[in-house]
Structures are given as C-alpha cells and as structure tokens.
Amino acid sequence: MADWTADSNEALHLALVRSAEDRKSLAEEESQALADFHPTFTVSNEKIYGYKNLPNQCALRMCSCRLHFTSGSLKQLVQVTHSAKLPSSTIDKVEEKLQEVLPTDYTNNSEAFGKMVEDDATSFKPFGRMVYSYTRPNPAVSEKGKGKSVALPKEGLDPKSADAVEFEVWHSTWDTPGFKEYHRRMQIFILLYIEAGSYISEEEDQWEFVVLYEKRKRRANPEVSTYHFVGYSSLYKFYFFPEKVRVRLSQFHKGHGAGLYTAIHQYVLSQPNFGELTVEDPAEAFEDLRDRVDLKMLLTHPQFKDEALGDESHGGGRVGGVGRKGQSGRGNQARGGKIGPPTEKVWAEKWRVQLKLAKRQFDRLIEMLILLRIDPDDHKAMRAYRLQEVLAQLEKEERLEKLSETFENVREGYARILVMLH
C-alpha cells in the first residue's frame, strides 16, 4: 500500500500570494521563498492514505493539496489534486480534514482566488491600531547592487527611502471590528508551525493580539504601499496581585521574531495596568531569542547600564568576549556597579518591576550580564558568582553534589547567548 501513501508535510503546499504588481517589488530570493513552502507540522502530522500521484509530479507526491493565502487579507484557496484514489471508505478525506480547521469562506476556484489577490492588494488595511514599527534593508535594492559596493545599515533607515522596507505591528482584541473573522483565517498557522498548537476560544475576552505586517512600496509607484502578513502572537491577561494583570505571551518562530518580541515588550511597558510579561512554555530557540533581545535592551538602557556597571559603563571593563583573559581591567568588574556579584537585591527588584519582566527571566539576565563582565581569574568574584547564581537554584542537600556540574552547565549556556550579541 506504499504506492497509495503520501507524506502529509510534503503534500501540503502553502503560499502567501501577492498581486502581480507587488511581485515586481520583490528580490529573486524573496520570490522563491514565497512561491511555495511546506508546514513544519500538519493538522494530523501523519501520512495521507488512498491517493496516487499526478503524472507530472514526482512519485513521492501521491496527493497534492494547495493551501494558498492572499498575502494581506489571508483569504484562502484550497485545491486537492491526485491522479487516482482508492474506492475504500478508509481513505483520508483531505479537504474534509481541512474544513475542520478552516473558516467556511475559502474558495476552490483559482480564477476567483486570483481576483481576490488583485482586489485585496490595495484595499486591505490592518485591523486595530499600530503600536510599533521598524525598518529593514530592501533586498531588492541590495540585489540590484550586486557586484557594486552596496552596504545598507540594518537599522535606522528612513521608512520613506527606497532602500527600506517597513514593518508594522498592529494590536487588536476580539472587539476590534473585522478582526475576529481575520483571526479565523490566520490561526491555521498555529497548527502548522507550533508543535501541539491548538486554537483558542473566542469566548475568552482576556485575549489580545499583535500582528506583524510588511509594508512594501511598489516599485513602479512608490507612493503606493501594500500590507503583507508576516506573523502574529497572542497575549493572555491574568490577574497580577494586587491590582494589575500579568500578560502571557504565546511564542512564535524565527525571522522577525526579535522585532515582534520587542514590539510586545514595548506595548506591555506602555500599559499602566500590565504588571509583568511572561512566556508560555518557551522552546529553547525562543528562549535564546528572548535572551538576546532582553540583553540588548538592558545594555542600551543608559540609566540601567550606569547603575549596574558603575565606572565600567563608561568604557572600562570587559566587553569583547566571555572568559578570555586580557580583555578587562582585572578586578574592576564590580567596582561601583550594583550588579555585583553579589547583586544588590533591592536595586535588582526595582528594575525588574520597572521593566515588567518575570523574576526568573530577569535573574537569568543579571547572571549573564555578570558573566559578560567578570574576570575569570578573579577568584573572589567567581566564588561570589557561584554562590549567588547557582546555589540559589538548588535544594540544600543537593548543593555540594551539584555545584560544579550545574555551574559549568549554566555558564556554558550563558556564554552561548552572549556570543550571539556580537
């Protein structure tokens, strides 16, 4: 029966389809990336049984399913193709499976879908209100400059420049007009890209949403910009004693994750009733992303850096590496700075509350910042670091047995994150 079985990930073809005019603004590598891609996980994450391949497809594709989206409004095209299928009632009914997780307004008609793409290109606008924006170099401009000396800055580009692509983060709730219908089209990406992901209830009014869009100027008419979906995250509000709420962030994947996480943190900081930002069961890759963004935020915060590092914040101390002799003024890593070791607890808690970070996350950031600055040959400082950052994590009876092993593991993990800062 192997001839009648297909891998569901390979069979499902996804695409975020742009209008003909918008495709002209893309670099070649962007066009290839958007043309056709596959999910990380499928709805059932299994094989598809009961179909034979089309004659013009490779033998591995017994069944092909197209799930295409208009790039902004996310309206959907679903088409299932095959050359033959078994008459058995045990075959997998692919479109029926998709109907269980898609809104009912999708189309099977390619021509109708093509018209949606063209019509929605300029008419679609994001829902809610914009809360954050940033720019990235325009790949199409870089591509035109191949073979020449073209070096565009990664940040700080003028949004109006042809060299820049804008990215905007928009905030919505269930009450935002039109957003609930939009979310029904958007949420399928949770099942396809988050392991064990599941849909949320529209009856729970504690949810808020941040959606990231690319705002792209058209090449032929730069005065016209169109919006294209990039990703999103959901925020859930919990009671936070005594009179605020704790916001839990659902994780997201790489690409523009740093920009989206920064936007969410800035939004949380701007809301007086939000007391703390937490993350829902983060994967290791997401933890790495969060650590890098949070560390850069602390290291570029003038007041925090001045208080934490003291004299070192003005140019002294070790900055260039982790655990390498000769890159620091020895013995100066804690002079005048409240970060220690040992860290001044009242000072640290004041900043944690002000920055609205969860305690465990902020403690880890402090540990990494100490490791970034500490002289490994200063045995007194290293001993204080061990006692502060490792022993506090262990039960009393475990301390002697686990001290060395835990310290080295934690230190290696932090070193890996700190290297990514450069």
Phi, psi and chi 1 to 4 in degrees:
 res  aa     phi    psi   chi1   chi2   chi3   chi4
   1 MET       -    2.6  -71.7  -63.5  177.6      -
   2 ALA   -60.8  -30.1      -      -      -      -
   3 ASP   -65.7  -16.1  -70.8  -14.7      -      -
   4 TRP  -110.3   17.3  -64.7   88.5      -      -
   5 THR  -122.8  136.1  -56.4      -      -      -
   6 ALA  -127.0  149.1      -      -      -      -
   7 ASP   -73.8  126.1 -179.4  -88.4      -      -
   8 SER   -66.7  -34.7   54.5      -      -      -
   9 ASN   -65.3  -41.4  -80.9   19.3      -      -
  10 GLU   -71.5  -30.8  -72.4  -63.4  -42.3      -
  11 ALA   -75.5  -27.8      -      -      -      -
  12 LEU   -90.0  116.0 -175.1   55.5      -      -
  13 HIS  -107.3  120.3  -62.3 -100.9      -      -
  14 LEU  -106.7  151.2  -51.3  173.5      -      -
  15 ALA  -158.3  139.5      -      -      -      -
  16 LEU  -102.6  104.9  -69.6  163.4      -      -
  17 VAL   -93.8  126.9 -176.9      -      -      -
  18 ARG  -101.7  160.3  -56.2 -167.7 -177.3 -155.7
  19 SER   -67.0  163.5   70.6      -      -      -
  20 ALA   -58.7  -40.3      -      -      -      -
  21 GLU   -68.9  -37.1 -163.6   61.3   40.2      -
  22 ASP   -71.5  -31.0  -71.4  -34.2      -      -
  23 ARG   -65.7  -26.1  -70.1 -163.3  -65.6  -87.7
  24 LYS   -67.4  -20.7  -65.1  177.2 -177.1  177.9
  25 SER   -85.9   -4.5  -57.8      -      -      -
  26 LEU   -90.1  147.8  -62.0  175.1      -      -
  27 ALA   -74.2  162.1      -      -      -      -
  28 GLU   -59.0  -41.9 -177.9  179.1   -9.4      -
  29 GLU   -66.2  -32.7   62.2 -177.0   37.6      -
  30 GLU   -68.0  -43.8  -66.6  178.6  -68.8      -
  31 SER   -59.6  -42.1  -62.5      -      -      -
  32 GLN   -65.4  -40.3  -67.5  173.8   -7.8      -
  33 ALA   -67.4  -34.5      -      -      -      -
  34 LEU   -86.0  -16.5  -68.3  170.9      -      -
  35 ALA   -64.4  -43.6      -      -      -      -
  36 ASP  -166.1  123.4 -172.8   89.4      -      -
  37 PHE  -144.0  166.9   54.2   95.4      -      -
  38 HIS  -117.3  154.6  -60.3  -78.4      -      -
  39 PRO   -74.3  162.1   29.8  -36.0      -      -
  40 THR   -77.7  -39.3  -55.8      -      -      -
  41 PHE  -132.5  144.1  -50.7   98.2      -      -
  42 THR   -99.8  173.5   49.9      -      -      -
  43 VAL   -55.5  -42.3  175.0      -      -      -
  44 SER  -103.3  -14.9   61.1      -      -      -
  45 ASN    53.3   41.0 -157.4   25.9      -      -
  46 GLU  -134.7 -168.5  -63.3  174.4  -10.6      -
  47 LYS   -86.0  158.3  -56.4  -67.7 -176.8 -179.3
  48 ILE  -107.5  123.8  -62.0  176.1      -      -
  49 TYR  -111.5  139.0  170.1   71.0      -      -
  50 GLY   114.7    7.1      -      -      -      -
  51 TYR  -130.4  150.7  -58.7   86.2      -      -
  52 LYS  -109.6  156.6  -85.2 -141.1  170.5 -176.2
  53 ASN   -73.0  158.1   63.0  -60.0      -      -
  54 LEU   -71.3  148.9  -72.4  169.5      -      -
  55 PRO   -58.1  -33.1  -23.7   33.2      -      -
  56 ASN   -94.7   12.1   61.9  -20.1      -      -
  57 GLN  -112.9  161.9  -67.9 -175.3  -32.0      -
  58 CYS   -67.8  159.2   68.6      -      -      -
  59 ALA   -62.8  -21.6      -      -      -      -
  60 LEU   -75.4  -18.2  -67.4  176.7      -      -
  61 ARG   -98.7   83.1  -66.3 -178.8  179.5  173.8
  62 MET   -71.5  -29.6  -47.5  -57.5  174.4      -
  63 CYS  -141.3  139.7  171.0      -      -      -
  64 SER  -124.3  130.7  177.6      -      -      -
  65 CYS  -124.5  121.7  176.8      -      -      -
  66 ARG   -96.3  123.3  -62.9  170.5   65.2 -166.5
  67 LEU  -122.0   95.7  176.4   55.1      -      -
  68 HIS  -107.7  149.8  -70.8 -173.8      -      -
  69 PHE  -126.6  140.9  -56.1   80.4      -      -
  70 THR   -64.8  138.1   56.0      -      -      -
  71 SER   -67.8  -20.8   61.8      -      -      -
  72 GLY  -106.9  -58.7      -      -      -      -
  73 SER   -77.7  -13.9   62.5      -      -      -
  74 LEU    63.5   24.5  -61.8 -177.8      -      -
  75 LYS   -66.0  149.7  -67.0  176.6 -178.2  177.1
  76 GLN  -119.8  145.2  -63.2  154.2  -10.4      -
  77 LEU  -115.8  129.2  167.4   71.7      -      -
  78 VAL  -123.0  123.1  174.7      -      -      -
  79 GLN  -139.3  125.1  -69.9 -176.4  -34.3      -
  80 VAL  -110.6  125.0  179.7      -      -      -
  81 THR  -126.5  148.7   56.1      -      -      -
  82 HIS  -165.0  162.4   50.3   78.4      -      -
  83 SER   -92.9  -26.0   59.5      -      -      -
  84 ALA  -161.6  154.6      -      -      -      -
  85 LYS  -141.7  152.8   69.2  176.3 -179.7  178.4
  86 LEU   -70.4  147.7  -67.5  172.0      -      -
  87 PRO   -76.4   -6.5   27.3  -34.3      -      -
  88 SER   -63.7  146.9  171.2      -      -      -
  89 SER   -76.3   -6.4   60.6      -      -      -
  90 THR   -88.7   -2.0   61.2      -      -      -
  91 ILE   -68.9  155.7   66.4  169.4      -      -
  92 ASP   -79.4  125.3  -66.2  -48.2      -      -
  93 LYS   -89.5   94.1  -62.8  177.8  174.1   58.8
  94 VAL   -62.3  -50.9  179.3      -      -      -
  95 GLU   -66.4  -35.1 -174.7  167.4  -11.5      -
  96 GLU   -64.0  -36.3  -70.5 -176.9   18.3      -
  97 LYS   -63.0  -42.4  -75.6  -74.1 -173.7 -178.0
  98 LEU   -68.1  -33.4  -72.9  172.2      -      -
  99 GLN   -61.1  -26.2  -74.8  175.1  -11.4      -
 100 GLU   -69.2  -22.5  -64.0  174.0    5.8      -
 101 VAL  -122.5   -1.1  -66.3      -      -      -
 102 LEU  -110.5  152.7  -66.9  176.6      -      -
 103 PRO   -66.4  162.3   23.5  -32.8      -      -
 104 THR   -80.8   -5.6   57.3      -      -      -
 105 ASP   -91.6   16.6   60.7   -8.6      -      -
 106 TYR   -74.7  164.8   70.5   81.5      -      -
 107 THR  -121.4  155.6 -177.6      -      -      -
 108 ASN  -103.9   -0.3  -59.1  115.1      -      -
 109 ASN  -100.4  117.5 -173.2  -70.9      -      -
 110 SER   -62.4  -40.0  -64.5      -      -      -
 111 GLU   -65.5  -43.4 -174.0  175.1  -19.5      -
 112 ALA   -63.8  -39.4      -      -      -      -
 113 PHE   -65.8  -42.0  177.7   74.5      -      -
 114 GLY   -59.0  -37.7      -      -      -      -
 115 LYS   -67.2  -38.6 -171.9  174.5 -172.9  -53.9
 116 MET   -59.6  -44.0  -68.8  178.3 -166.1      -
 117 VAL   -57.5  -48.1  170.3      -      -      -
 118 GLU   -69.8  -42.4  -63.6  -61.6  -33.3      -
 119 ASP   -67.3  -39.9  -68.9  -14.3      -      -
 120 ASP   -80.4  -16.0  -70.6    0.9      -      -
 121 ALA   -54.7  -48.2      -      -      -      -
 122 THR   -98.9  -17.8   53.3      -      -      -
 123 SER   -87.0  -24.5   63.5      -      -      -
 124 PHE   -73.4  132.9  173.0   75.5      -      -
 125 LYS  -132.5  146.1  -63.7  -64.5 -177.7  -71.2
 126 PRO   -61.2  159.4  -23.8   34.5      -      -
 127 PHE   -96.1  147.7  -59.6   91.9      -      -
 128 GLY    89.1 -140.2      -      -      -      -
 129 ARG  -133.1  146.9   64.6 -175.2 -179.3   92.2
 130 MET   -75.9  132.7 -171.0  179.8   74.9      -
 131 VAL  -118.1   -9.7  -65.7      -      -      -
 132 TYR  -167.0  151.1 -171.1   77.7      -      -
 133 SER  -151.1  157.5   66.0      -      -      -
 134 TYR  -156.0  170.7   59.4   94.9      -      -
 135 THR  -123.4  155.1   58.4      -      -      -
 136 ARG  -133.8  154.3  -67.8  -82.7  177.7   89.5
 137 PRO   -59.7  142.6  -22.6   32.7      -      -
 138 ASN   -76.5  113.4 -172.7  -22.3      -      -
 139 PRO   -59.7  -30.5  -21.7   33.2      -      -
 140 ALA   -66.9  -35.0      -      -      -      -
 141 VAL   -69.8  -43.0  172.8      -      -      -
 142 SER   -61.8  -39.1  -58.7      -      -      -
 143 GLU   -65.4  -39.1 -175.3  178.1   70.9      -
 144 LYS   -66.5  -23.3  -71.7 -161.4  -56.0 -176.9
 145 GLY   -93.9   11.9      -      -      -      -
 146 LYS   -58.8  136.1  -75.1 -178.2  178.5  178.8
 147 GLY    88.0   -6.3      -      -      -      -
 148 LYS  -115.6  172.2  -56.7  177.3 -177.6  178.4
 149 SER   -86.7   89.4  178.2      -      -      -
 150 VAL  -121.3  116.2  176.4      -      -      -
 151 ALA  -135.3  105.1      -      -      -      -
 152 LEU   -96.1  139.2  -61.4  177.2      -      -
 153 PRO   -66.0  149.6   24.5  -33.7      -      -
 154 LYS   -76.6  -26.7  -68.1 -176.1  177.9  179.8
 155 GLU  -134.3  164.1  -61.3  177.7   -3.1      -
 156 GLY    78.8   14.5      -      -      -      -
 157 LEU   -73.2  147.2  -69.7  165.3      -      -
 158 ASP   -69.1  120.5 -178.9   -4.1      -      -
 159 PRO   -56.8  -26.0  -22.4   32.5      -      -
 160 LYS   -81.7  -11.0  -63.4  179.8 -179.1  179.3
 161 SER   -75.4  148.9  168.3      -      -      -
 162 ALA   -67.5  -17.5      -      -      -      -
 163 ASP   -76.5  -11.6  -65.5  -19.3      -      -
 164 ALA  -114.0  146.9      -      -      -      -
 165 VAL  -115.1  127.9  177.2      -      -      -
 166 GLU   -87.3  147.9  -66.4  179.8   79.1      -
 167 PHE  -130.5  130.2  -67.9   87.8      -      -
 168 GLU  -122.8  141.2  -63.9 -179.3   -7.5      -
 169 VAL  -110.0  125.4  178.7      -      -      -
 170 TRP  -115.3  139.4  -71.0   67.7      -      -
 171 HIS  -104.6  136.6  170.6  -91.0      -      -
 172 SER  -143.1  163.3  -60.8      -      -      -
 173 THR  -131.3  177.8   67.5      -      -      -
 174 TRP   -59.3  -26.1  -69.0  134.9      -      -
 175 ASP   -83.3   -8.3  -65.8  -31.1      -      -
 176 THR   -67.3  123.6  -58.4      -      -      -
 177 PRO   -54.5  126.3  -26.8   35.5      -      -
 178 GLY    85.1  -13.2      -      -      -      -
 179 PHE   -73.8  -35.0 -179.6   76.4      -      -
 180 LYS   -59.3  -42.0 -171.5  174.5  -70.2 -173.3
 181 GLU   -66.7  -38.6  -67.5   74.7   16.9      -
 182 TYR   -64.7  -42.0 -172.7   73.4      -      -
 183 HIS   -61.5  -35.1 -177.8  -93.1      -      -
 184 ARG   -63.4  -30.6  -69.1  169.6 -172.0  163.7
 185 ARG   -81.9  -29.5  -61.0 -165.3  -69.1  -90.3
 186 MET   -81.1  -32.6 -179.2  173.3   66.4      -
 187 GLN   -67.4  -15.9   64.1 -176.6  -12.9      -
 188 ILE   -58.9  -27.5 -176.8   64.7      -      -
 189 PHE   -65.4  -24.8  -69.1  107.2      -      -
 190 ILE   -63.0  -44.6  -67.8  -64.5      -      -
 191 LEU   -68.8  -31.7  -56.7 -174.6      -      -
 192 LEU   -86.2  -20.6  -61.1  177.8      -      -
 193 TYR  -129.6   -5.4  -74.2   96.6      -      -
 194 ILE  -116.2  119.0  -58.6  -66.3      -      -
 195 GLU   -61.9  131.2 -173.3  171.6   13.3      -
 196 ALA    61.7   24.0      -      -      -      -
 197 GLY   -69.0  155.7      -      -      -      -
 198 SER  -148.2  160.3   60.0      -      -      -
 199 TYR   -75.6  155.6  -73.9  174.1      -      -
 200 ILE  -105.5  162.3   60.8  177.0      -      -
 201 SER   -86.0  132.7  171.8      -      -      -
 202 GLU   -74.0   -7.8  -65.8  179.4   -1.2      -
 203 GLU   -84.4  -12.5  -57.5  -57.2  -44.6      -
 204 GLU   -92.3  110.3  -65.3 -177.2   89.4      -
 205 ASP   -83.9    5.0   58.6    8.4      -      -
 206 GLN   -79.5   -6.5  -63.7  -60.9  -44.6      -
 207 TRP   -81.5  140.8  -71.5  104.8      -      -
 208 GLU  -129.2  162.0  -62.7 -172.9   11.3      -
 209 PHE  -138.2  144.1  -54.9   88.8      -      -
 210 VAL  -125.2  127.0  -76.0      -      -      -
 211 VAL  -119.8  133.0 -173.6      -      -      -
 212 LEU  -101.6  130.1  174.8   61.7      -      -
 213 TYR  -125.0  146.9  -63.0   93.7      -      -
 214 GLU   -88.7  130.3  172.7 -167.4  -29.9      -
 215 LYS  -109.8  106.7 -175.7 -180.0 -179.9 -177.6
 216 ARG  -112.4  128.9 -165.5   65.4  167.2 -101.2
 217 LYS   -77.8  139.9  -68.4  179.3  -77.3  -68.7
 218 ARG   -76.1  142.1  -74.3 -173.6  164.7  177.4
 219 ARG   -65.4  -42.6 -179.2  174.8  -65.2  179.1
 220 ALA   -76.5  -26.5      -      -      -      -
 221 ASN  -142.6   84.5 -174.8    2.8      -      -
 222 PRO   -61.4  -14.8  -21.4   33.5      -      -
 223 GLU   -71.9  -17.2  -62.1  -59.7  -44.9      -
 224 VAL  -101.3  123.9  176.2      -      -      -
 225 SER  -119.6  142.8  -64.8      -      -      -
 226 THR  -123.3  152.5   53.5      -      -      -
 227 TYR  -101.9  138.8  -75.6   93.0      -      -
 228 HIS  -136.2  128.9  -49.8  -82.8      -      -
 229 PHE   -62.4  135.7  174.0   81.6      -      -
 230 VAL  -116.8  -45.9  176.3      -      -      -
 231 GLY   178.5  176.4      -      -      -      -
 232 TYR  -157.1  166.2   83.1  102.6      -      -
 233 SER  -142.7  154.5 -175.9      -      -      -
 234 SER  -110.5  147.6   52.8      -      -      -
 235 LEU  -120.6  133.5  -53.4  173.8      -      -
 236 TYR  -118.3  131.8 -167.6   85.0      -      -
 237 LYS   -97.3  125.0  -62.9  178.3  -67.8 -174.5
 238 PHE  -112.2  155.7  -66.6   89.3      -      -
 239 TYR   -64.1  135.9  171.2   69.2      -      -
 240 PHE  -129.8  109.2 -173.3   59.1      -      -
 241 PHE   -55.0  139.1 -179.4   84.2      -      -
 242 PRO   -95.7  -22.2   32.9  -35.2      -      -
 243 GLU  -145.6   25.0   54.9 -175.6   10.8      -
 244 LYS  -127.0 -174.5  -65.3 -170.7  176.2 -176.6
 245 VAL  -124.6  146.4  -65.3      -      -      -
 246 ARG   -95.9  134.4  173.1 -176.1  -72.9  113.1
 247 VAL  -105.3  123.4 -176.2      -      -      -
 248 ARG  -102.0  127.3 -173.5 -177.0   69.6 -168.5
 249 LEU   -97.2  128.4  162.8   67.1      -      -
 250 SER   -82.3  131.4  -63.6      -      -      -
 251 GLN   -69.7  164.4   60.2 -170.3  -54.7      -
 252 PHE  -141.1  180.0   36.4   80.8      -      -
 253 HIS  -105.7  178.2  -79.8 -103.9      -      -
 254 LYS   -64.5 -176.6   61.3 -176.8 -179.9 -180.0
 255 GLY   103.2  -96.2      -      -      -      -
 256 HIS  -106.0   25.9  -74.2  -93.3      -      -
 257 GLY   -60.0  -39.8      -      -      -      -
 258 ALA   -64.2  -41.9      -      -      -      -
 259 GLY   -64.4  -41.3      -      -      -      -
 260 LEU   -69.1  -41.9 -173.3   52.9      -      -
 261 TYR   -63.2  -43.0  176.1   79.0      -      -
 262 THR   -59.9  -42.9  -60.5      -      -      -
 263 ALA   -60.9  -42.8      -      -      -      -
 264 ILE   -65.0  -44.2  -69.0  168.9      -      -
 265 HIS   -63.1  -42.6 -172.7 -149.0      -      -
 266 GLN   -63.4  -37.6  -68.8  -60.4  -47.2      -
 267 TYR   -65.2  -43.9  169.8   68.8      -      -
 268 VAL   -60.9  -43.0  169.0      -      -      -
 269 LEU   -62.0  -29.5  -69.6  175.0      -      -
 270 SER   -81.2  -10.5   72.4      -      -      -
 271 GLN  -101.2  111.7  -58.7  -58.3  -59.7      -
 272 PRO   -59.5  -28.6  -21.8   33.0      -      -
 273 ASN   -88.1   -1.4   63.9  -41.3      -      -
 274 PHE   -92.8  125.2  -72.7   -0.1      -      -
 275 GLY  -101.1  -24.9      -      -      -      -
 276 GLU  -163.2  144.1 -174.5  175.7  -73.8      -
 277 LEU  -107.9  123.1  175.2   63.8      -      -
 278 THR  -121.8  168.7   62.4      -      -      -
 279 VAL  -123.2  136.9  179.3      -      -      -
 280 GLU   -78.7  110.0  177.7 -174.5   15.0      -
 281 ASP    39.1   64.3 -169.2   22.1      -      -
 282 PRO   -69.1  140.2   25.7  -34.0      -      -
 283 ALA   -75.1  163.1      -      -      -      -
 284 GLU   -60.3  -41.4 -178.1  178.0   -8.2      -
 285 ALA   -63.1  -37.9      -      -      -      -
 286 PHE   -70.4  -38.1 -174.9   87.1      -      -
 287 GLU   -60.4  -41.3  -77.5 -164.0  -41.0      -
 288 ASP   -60.1  -45.5  -73.1   -4.0      -      -
 289 LEU   -60.5  -48.6 -179.7  150.9      -      -
 290 ARG   -61.3  -42.9  176.7  174.3   55.9  157.4
 291 ASP   -60.4  -45.0  -70.8  -16.2      -      -
 292 ARG   -62.7  -45.1  -67.3 -163.5  -54.1  -87.2
 293 VAL   -66.3  -44.4  174.1      -      -      -
 294 ASP   -65.3  -40.2  -74.3  -15.7      -      -
 295 LEU   -64.0  -43.5  -78.3  168.3      -      -
 296 LYS   -63.7  -36.8  -72.5 -177.9  179.0  179.1
 297 MET   -62.3  -43.9  178.1  -92.9  -63.9      -
 298 LEU   -68.0  -40.5  -67.3  176.9      -      -
 299 LEU   -73.5  -15.2  -71.8  169.4      -      -
 300 THR  -107.3    8.2   55.1      -      -      -
 301 HIS   -93.8  105.5 -167.2  -59.6      -      -
 302 PRO   -55.4  -45.9  -24.1   33.9      -      -
 303 GLN   -68.5  -45.4 -175.7 -179.5  -10.3      -
 304 PHE   -61.0  -46.8  174.8   87.0      -      -
 305 LYS   -61.8  -41.1 -172.1  176.1  179.6 -178.4
 306 ASP   -63.8  -44.4 -176.4   66.0      -      -
 307 GLU   -71.1  -39.1  -66.0  179.1   11.9      -
 308 ALA   -70.3  -42.2      -      -      -      -
 309 LEU  -106.8  -11.1  -54.3  177.5      -      -
 310 GLY    62.2 -130.3      -      -      -      -
 311 ASP   -59.4  -31.1  -68.2  -19.5      -      -
 312 GLU   -66.1  -24.2  -71.3 -173.0   16.8      -
 313 SER   -67.9  -11.3   67.2      -      -      -
 314 HIS  -104.6   19.6  -56.8  -69.6      -      -
 315 GLY   123.8  -11.7      -      -      -      -
 316 GLY   -87.0 -179.3      -      -      -      -
 317 GLY    81.1 -176.5      -      -      -      -
 318 ARG   -92.5  129.1  -61.9  172.8   57.7 -104.3
 319 VAL  -129.7  -28.5 -177.6      -      -      -
 320 GLY   -84.1  -11.0      -      -      -      -
 321 GLY  -163.5  178.1      -      -      -      -
 322 VAL  -118.9  119.9  178.3      -      -      -
 323 GLY    72.9   25.4      -      -      -      -
 324 ARG  -113.4  121.7  -67.4  176.3   60.5 -171.5
 325 LYS   -66.9  145.6 -176.0  176.7  178.7 -179.4
 326 GLY    97.6   -2.1      -      -      -      -
 327 GLN  -107.5   15.9  -63.3 -172.6    6.1      -
 328 SER  -141.7  161.4   68.6      -      -      -
 329 GLY   -80.9  108.1      -      -      -      -
 330 ARG   -61.6  136.8  -71.8 -171.9   52.8  175.4
 331 GLY    80.9   -0.6      -      -      -      -
 332 ASN   -99.2    1.4  -71.2  -22.9      -      -
 333 GLN   -65.1  -24.2   68.8  -80.2   -5.8      -
 334 ALA  -113.9    0.4      -      -      -      -
 335 ARG   -63.9  117.7 -174.9  178.0  -58.2  159.2
 336 GLY    76.7   -5.9      -      -      -      -
 337 GLY  -101.3  143.1      -      -      -      -
 338 LYS   -82.2   -6.7  -64.0  179.9 -178.7  -65.4
 339 ILE   -73.6  -22.2 -160.4  171.2      -      -
 340 GLY    78.1 -151.3      -      -      -      -
 341 PRO   -85.0  151.5   29.1  -33.3      -      -
 342 PRO   -79.2  151.6   30.3  -35.6      -      -
 343 THR   -75.0  139.8  -57.0      -      -      -
 344 GLU   -73.1  113.5  -67.1 -171.5   18.2      -
 345 LYS   -65.3  -42.0  -67.3 -176.8  178.0  179.5
 346 VAL   -64.3  -42.2  173.4      -      -      -
 347 TRP   -62.0  -45.8  169.2   83.8      -      -
 348 ALA   -62.8  -41.9      -      -      -      -
 349 GLU   -66.1  -36.3  179.7   62.9    9.5      -
 350 LYS   -59.3  -45.8  177.5 -159.6   74.9  171.0
 351 TRP   -70.8  -36.9  -85.8  101.9      -      -
 352 ARG   -60.1  -45.8 -174.4 -166.9   72.5   79.0
 353 VAL   -65.7  -41.8  172.0      -      -      -
 354 GLN   -64.3  -38.3 -179.1  176.1  -36.1      -
 355 LEU   -88.0   -4.1  -64.4  171.5      -      -
 356 LYS    58.4   40.8  -58.8 -175.9 -179.7 -179.3
 357 LEU  -102.7  147.0  -64.1  173.6      -      -
 358 ALA   -63.0  148.5      -      -      -      -
 359 LYS   -58.8  -47.0  177.9  170.8  172.5   48.8
 360 ARG   -63.1  -39.2  178.2   60.5 -169.6  131.1
 361 GLN   -65.2  -45.1  173.5   64.2    2.9      -
 362 PHE   -65.7  -38.8 -168.2   73.6      -      -
 363 ASP   -59.6  -41.8  -72.9  -12.5      -      -
 364 ARG   -64.7  -39.4  -65.7  176.7   70.7 -106.4
 365 LEU   -63.0  -42.6  -63.8  171.3      -      -
 366 ILE   -60.8  -43.3  -67.7  -65.1      -      -
 367 GLU   -59.6  -43.4  -67.6  165.6   11.5      -
 368 MET   -68.7  -37.6  -75.6 -173.4  -90.2      -
 369 LEU   -66.0  -37.0  -72.5  174.4      -      -
 370 ILE   -62.2  -45.1  -67.7  173.5      -      -
 371 LEU   -63.9  -34.6 -177.3   59.4      -      -
 372 LEU   -62.6  -35.3  177.2   66.7      -      -
 373 ARG   -99.6  -21.2  -46.6  -66.1  -61.8 -169.0
 374 ILE   -72.5  146.3 -157.8  167.0      -      -
 375 ASP   -87.7  115.3 -178.0  -10.6      -      -
 376 PRO   -64.2  -15.0   23.3  -33.4      -      -
 377 ASP   -90.8   -4.9  -67.1  -27.5      -      -
 378 ASP   -87.7   94.8 -173.5  -29.2      -      -
 379 HIS   -65.7  -34.2  -60.1  -63.5      -      -
 380 LYS   -64.1  -44.6 -178.2  178.4  178.7 -179.4
 381 ALA   -67.3  -40.2      -      -      -      -
 382 MET   -64.0  -37.6  -70.2  -62.1  -69.5      -
 383 ARG   -65.5  -42.0 -177.5  174.8 -176.1  -86.4
 384 ALA   -62.8  -38.1      -      -      -      -
 385 TYR   -63.6  -45.0  177.7   53.5      -      -
 386 ARG   -57.1  -49.4  -74.2  173.9 -176.7  -99.9
 387 LEU   -63.8  -42.5  -68.3  172.3      -      -
 388 GLN   -70.9  -47.9  174.1  179.4  -41.4      -
 389 GLU   -93.5  -20.5  -44.5  -56.1  -12.6      -
 390 VAL  -108.8  -50.1  179.3      -      -      -
 391 LEU   -60.6  -32.5  -67.7 -179.2      -      -
 392 ALA   -63.8  -20.5      -      -      -      -
 393 GLN   -90.2   -5.4  -58.7  178.4   36.2      -
 394 LEU  -114.8  149.8  -59.0  173.3      -      -
 395 GLU   -68.0  153.1  -63.7  -64.3  -26.5      -
 396 LYS   -56.4  -44.1 -174.3  174.3 -179.3  179.2
 397 GLU   -70.9  -16.0   59.3  -88.7   16.7      -
 398 GLU   -90.7  -13.5  -64.7  179.3  -62.6      -
 399 ARG   -58.2  -52.7  -71.0 -179.7  177.5  178.6
 400 LEU   -64.2  -41.1  -69.5  177.2      -      -
 401 GLU   -68.4  -38.8  177.9 -176.5   -7.4      -
 402 LYS   -99.8   -6.5  -63.4  -69.4 -173.0 -179.8
 403 LEU   -54.2  -58.1  172.9   58.7      -      -
 404 SER   -63.7  -47.4  179.2      -      -      -
 405 GLU   -61.1  -46.0  175.9 -172.6   -8.9      -
 406 THR   -67.5  -42.0  -55.9      -      -      -
 407 PHE   -59.2  -46.3  176.7   75.1      -      -
 408 GLU   -65.9  -40.8  -68.1  -56.8  -34.7      -
 409 ASN   -63.4  -45.2  -71.1  -19.0      -      -
 410 VAL   -64.1  -43.6  169.9      -      -      -
 411 ARG   -63.5  -42.8 -175.8 -178.9  177.0 -173.0
 412 GLU   -63.3  -40.5  -71.2  175.4    6.9      -
 413 GLY   -64.2  -43.2      -      -      -      -
 414 TYR   -65.3  -41.0  -70.4  167.0      -      -
 415 ALA   -58.7  -38.5      -      -      -      -
 416 ARG   -62.2  -40.2  179.3  173.9   55.4   81.5
 417 ILE   -69.9  -43.4  -62.1  -62.8      -      -
 418 LEU   -64.5  -34.3  -65.9  171.6      -      -
 419 VAL   -61.2  -32.3  167.6      -      -      -
 420 MET   -70.5  -12.6  -62.5  178.3 -173.9      -
 421 LEU   -72.1  -19.5  -70.7  175.5      -      -
 422 HIS   -96.6      -  -58.2  -70.3      -      -
